[in-house]
Amino acid sequence: MRKLFPPLAVVFAALLWSLDGLLRQELYSVSSLLIVTLEHAMGALLFLPFLFAEKKKIKQLNQTGWVSIAWISICGGILGTFFYTKALSYINYIDLSVVVLIQKLQPLFAISLAALILKEKLSSRFIILAVIAMLGGYLVTFGTTTYSDWDDKTLIAALLALLAAFCWGSSTVLGKHALNKLPLTVVTALRLVLTAVGSFVIFGVTESNIAFELTSHQWKILIIIVFSTGALALFIYYYGLKYLPASHATIYELAWPLSAVFLDWFVHGQIFTPTQFFGAIILMASMFTLSRTGKNG
């Protein structure tokens, strides 16, 4: 039973992230960089005590460890979240499900980099399951929609989503590298603190003329994000990632598009097509099969 906890943690974090899209759409009128700065600053305050408690371990971190922390903070925290939030700002032009394109290509980046950087061995069984899972994720999100059905706004959002896919896919791998060297509480704390500081500096340089004003509703949404889909989900995800190969964790994250499309159906009345139902079945079946395999698939 204990073997199921890490996969379930990643899946649960992915379910929370599917809610994230709906929450961030409430902030479409706010600067994407400001949102990134504020949510990570509030999350950093929650985990700051862990940095003081583990000062000795942090001081022992070598250069490659700091590179991993810096990468997940800048690419995963600042750039990935910025591109994703910016893509969601096109809510008036596209469906939520289009933005979730990031989850179809993120595994490609993560699996490739896990093999190159972490030297994770990928069995033929795992590769087959990964391809099936990504196919299911694609069908769930897009159904029979084709590239020719997209307009300019959709293409811009998709490009932003692809950039987020690389940032988060690579951060899965470097996050695993960092978790091999530090406790997950410390990795979470460092990730949040460095992202908050970095995004604050960038915001101050590039968007200093933007008014720092949010409505009470927008502050409420930000607080909800921190305690659900933000810092909390990140901590839960890192727990799962610590005990899983990075290549496996990124497949379990495909629960995100599945749940996101269900939410789109429930909230916006977007009804599943037979193709989407078929995609959901093969996606869930492939993830379930993967969860019962050994470490290397």
VOMIGU-646943 format. One line per 8 residues: number of its first residue (from 1); for each residue x, y, z of C-alpha. Coordinates in nm, 3 decimals, decimal comma, padded with zeros to 5 digits. Example, Ala and Ser with C-alpha at 12.3 -4.5 7.8 and 13.67 -1.06 7.14 Angstrom:
<recs>
1	01,230:-00,450:00,780 | 01,367:-00,106:00,714
</recs>
This chain:
<recs>
1	00,000:00,000:00,000 | 00,288:00,235:00,085 | 00,409:00,206:-00,278 | 00,090:00,378:-00,390 | 00,142:00,689:-00,173 | 00,398:00,863:-00,400 | 00,193:00,811:-00,721 | -00,122:00,921:-00,540
9	00,058:01,231:-00,412 | 00,155:01,333:-00,766 | -00,196:01,262:-00,894 | -00,350:01,462:-00,608 | -00,118:01,756:-00,680 | -00,219:01,733:-01,046 | -00,587:01,743:-00,946 | -00,519:02,059:-00,746
17	-00,339:02,213:-01,044 | -00,646:02,155:-01,260 | -00,834:02,384:-01,020 | -00,550:02,632:-01,057 | -00,656:02,719:-01,411 | -01,003:02,820:-01,299 | -00,865:03,027:-01,012 | -00,609:03,211:-01,224
25	-00,871:03,305:-01,480 | -01,019:03,527:-01,207 | -00,693:03,723:-01,216 | -00,676:03,777:-01,593 | -00,667:04,157:-01,551 | -00,365:04,146:-01,317 | -00,004:04,142:-01,438 | 00,110:03,780:-01,474
33	00,448:03,863:-01,320 | 00,282:04,033:-01,023 | 00,071:03,721:-00,961 | 00,382:03,501:-00,970 | 00,562:03,734:-00,728 | 00,283:03,757:-00,475 | 00,181:03,391:-00,468 | 00,541:03,274:-00,421
41	00,613:03,539:-00,158 | 00,315:03,424:00,049 | 00,411:03,060:00,002 | 00,772:03,137:00,100 | 00,655:03,281:00,432 | 00,485:02,951:00,512 | 00,799:02,741:00,453 | 01,060:02,989:00,576
49	01,098:02,815:00,918 | 01,229:02,501:00,744 | 01,525:02,698:00,606 | 01,638:02,795:00,956 | 01,584:02,441:01,086 | 01,803:02,285:00,815 | 02,080:02,547:00,781 | 02,358:02,288:00,810
57	02,228:02,079:00,521 | 02,185:02,387:00,304 | 02,546:02,493:00,369 | 02,664:02,148:00,259 | 02,489:02,175:-00,079 | 02,741:02,159:-00,364 | 02,749:02,356:-00,690 | 02,538:02,112:-00,890
65	02,281:02,112:-00,613 | 02,255:02,491:-00,625 | 02,225:02,478:-01,005 | 01,927:02,245:-00,964 | 01,765:02,473:-00,706 | 01,825:02,780:-00,923 | 01,680:02,604:-01,229 | 01,357:02,493:-01,061
73	01,319:02,839:-00,907 | 01,376:03,038:-01,226 | 01,240:02,805:-01,494 | 00,983:02,616:-01,291 | 00,881:02,896:-01,060 | 00,914:03,220:-01,256 | 00,914:03,139:-01,628 | 00,686:02,832:-01,624
81	00,424:02,998:-01,405 | 00,450:03,323:-01,602 | 00,398:03,151:-01,939 | 00,109:02,945:-01,801 | -00,060:03,246:-01,636 | -00,009:03,453:-01,952 | -00,166:03,178:-02,162 | -00,468:03,178:-01,933
89	-00,506:03,555:-01,988 | -00,646:03,461:-02,330 | -00,955:03,318:-02,161 | -01,180:03,546:-02,366 | -01,051:03,385:-02,687 | -00,986:03,018:-02,607 | -01,115:02,726:-02,403 | -00,936:02,627:-02,083
97	-00,863:02,285:-02,232 | -00,639:02,435:-02,501 | -00,402:02,580:-02,241 | -00,371:02,236:-02,083 | -00,175:02,142:-02,396 | 00,133:02,179:-02,174 | 00,064:01,843:-02,015 | 00,084:01,659:-02,346
105	00,441:01,767:-02,423 | 00,582:01,816:-02,074 | 00,641:01,438:-02,035 | 00,848:01,436:-02,355 | 01,085:01,693:-02,208 | 01,091:01,533:-01,864 | 01,144:01,173:-01,984 | 01,422:01,272:-02,224
113	01,603:01,482:-01,967 | 01,559:01,217:-01,695 | 01,740:00,969:-01,916 | 02,015:01,218:-02,004 | 02,071:01,390:-01,668 | 01,954:01,142:-01,405 | 02,052:00,834:-01,607 | 01,710:00,679:-01,546
121	01,671:00,357:-01,743 | 01,359:00,353:-01,958 | 01,228:00,007:-02,040 | 01,034:-00,059:-02,359 | 00,728:-00,131:-02,142 | 00,752:00,213:-01,981 | 00,798:00,390:-02,316 | 00,488:00,216:-02,456
129	00,284:00,314:-02,149 | 00,412:00,672:-02,170 | 00,312:00,703:-02,536 | -00,033:00,557:-02,465 | -00,080:00,792:-02,169 | 00,016:01,098:-02,375 | -00,216:00,988:-02,656 | -00,496:00,955:-02,402
137	-00,417:01,299:-02,263 | -00,428:01,447:-02,611 | -00,765:01,287:-02,693 | -00,911:01,396:-02,359 | -00,815:01,758:-02,416 | -00,866:01,803:-02,788 | -01,093:01,521:-02,903 | -01,105:01,540:-03,281
145	-01,004:01,907:-03,295 | -00,728:01,969:-03,549 | -00,462:02,234:-03,592 | -00,663:02,394:-03,874 | -00,941:02,473:-03,623 | -00,714:02,707:-03,425 | -00,712:03,087:-03,467 | -00,428:03,330:-03,393
153	-00,517:03,372:-03,027 | -00,526:02,995:-02,977 | -00,185:02,961:-03,140 | -00,034:03,228:-02,913 | -00,176:03,055:-02,605 | -00,047:02,720:-02,730 | 00,303:02,864:-02,783 | 00,303:03,003:-02,430
161	00,186:02,663:-02,306 | 00,471:02,491:-02,492 | 00,723:02,720:-02,326 | 00,570:02,633:-01,989 | 00,593:02,265:-02,084 | 00,969:02,286:-02,128 | 01,015:02,489:-01,810 | 00,812:02,248:-01,597
169	00,931:01,932:-01,767 | 01,295:02,022:-01,708 | 01,212:02,134:-01,354 | 01,069:01,790:-01,277 | 01,409:01,640:-01,356 | 01,617:01,903:-01,175 | 01,372:01,894:-00,885 | 01,436:01,521:-00,852
177	01,810:01,594:-00,852 | 01,765:01,847:-00,571 | 01,548:01,608:-00,370 | 01,830:01,353:-00,380 | 02,042:01,601:-00,185 | 01,799:01,784:00,047 | 01,478:01,712:00,243 | 01,160:01,790:00,051
185	01,064:02,065:00,299 | 01,391:02,246:00,230 | 01,362:02,205:-00,148 | 01,008:02,344:-00,134 | 01,119:02,636:00,084 | 01,421:02,724:-00,133 | 01,211:02,698:-00,449 | 00,947:02,936:-00,312
193	01,192:03,185:-00,158 | 01,422:03,212:-00,460 | 01,127:03,235:-00,699 | 00,971:03,511:-00,488 | 01,296:03,710:-00,477 | 01,373:03,659:-00,845 | 01,027:03,749:-00,968 | 01,019:04,056:-00,739
201	01,345:04,184:-00,890 | 01,221:04,122:-01,246 | 00,889:04,287:-01,169 | 01,064:04,590:-01,019 | 01,283:04,632:-01,328 | 01,032:04,560:-01,605 | 00,695:04,658:-01,465 | 00,765:04,921:-01,201
209	00,508:05,152:-01,361 | 00,224:04,906:-01,297 | 00,001:04,998:-01,006 | 00,030:04,758:-00,715 | -00,344:04,744:-00,657 | -00,562:04,437:-00,617 | -00,925:04,415:-00,520 | -01,031:04,225:-00,210
217	-01,163:03,948:-00,438 | -00,828:03,920:-00,615 | -00,642:03,897:-00,282 | -00,885:03,627:-00,175 | -00,813:03,428:-00,492 | -00,437:03,464:-00,437 | -00,465:03,334:-00,082 | -00,674:03,040:-00,199
225	-00,410:02,960:-00,464 | -00,130:02,958:-00,205 | -00,314:02,722:00,032 | -00,439:02,488:-00,239 | -00,294:02,487:-00,587 | 00,026:02,680:-00,510 | 00,264:02,613:-00,222 | 00,059:02,326:-00,078
233	00,030:02,143:-00,411 | 00,403:02,197:-00,473 | 00,491:02,035:-00,138 | 00,262:01,737:-00,205 | 00,412:01,700:-00,552 | 00,769:01,704:-00,419 | 00,676:01,433:-00,170 | 00,570:01,208:-00,458
241	00,867:01,306:-00,674 | 01,113:01,223:-00,396 | 01,012:00,855:-00,404 | 00,949:00,818:-00,779 | 01,166:00,829:-01,091 | 01,117:01,166:-01,261 | 01,006:00,988:-01,579 | 00,721:00,820:-01,387
249	00,614:01,131:-01,198 | 00,563:01,327:-01,519 | 00,323:01,059:-01,649 | 00,116:01,070:-01,329 | 00,088:01,444:-01,385 | -00,131:01,364:-01,685 | -00,415:01,346:-01,431 | -00,408:01,725:-01,473
257	-00,559:01,745:-01,825 | -00,808:01,472:-01,742 | -00,941:01,654:-01,436 | -00,914:01,996:-01,606 | -01,141:01,886:-01,889 | -01,387:01,738:-01,638 | -01,391:02,077:-01,466 | -01,439:02,255:-01,798
265	-01,734:02,022:-01,856 | -01,882:02,088:-01,511 | -01,821:02,466:-01,495 | -01,863:02,572:-01,857 | -02,089:02,299:-01,986 | -01,833:02,160:-02,232 | -01,970:01,809:-02,290 | -01,732:01,516:-02,345
273	-01,728:01,369:-02,695 | -01,697:00,991:-02,747 | -01,334:01,051:-02,847 | -01,264:01,231:-02,519 | -01,425:00,950:-02,319 | -01,206:00,699:-02,503 | -00,899:00,912:-02,430 | -00,992:00,928:-02,060
281	-01,019:00,550:-02,041 | -00,681:00,480:-02,198 | -00,516:00,758:-01,995 | -00,643:00,619:-01,664 | -00,565:00,261:-01,766 | -00,206:00,344:-01,862 | -00,144:00,537:-01,538 | -00,292:00,256:-01,330
289	-00,075:00,000:-01,509 | 00,233:00,217:-01,460 | 00,162:00,251:-01,086 | 00,180:-00,128:-01,054 | 00,513:-00,163:-01,234 | 00,857:-00,164:-01,080 | 01,082:00,138:-01,042 | 01,202:00,129:-01,399
297	00,874:00,029:-01,558
</recs>
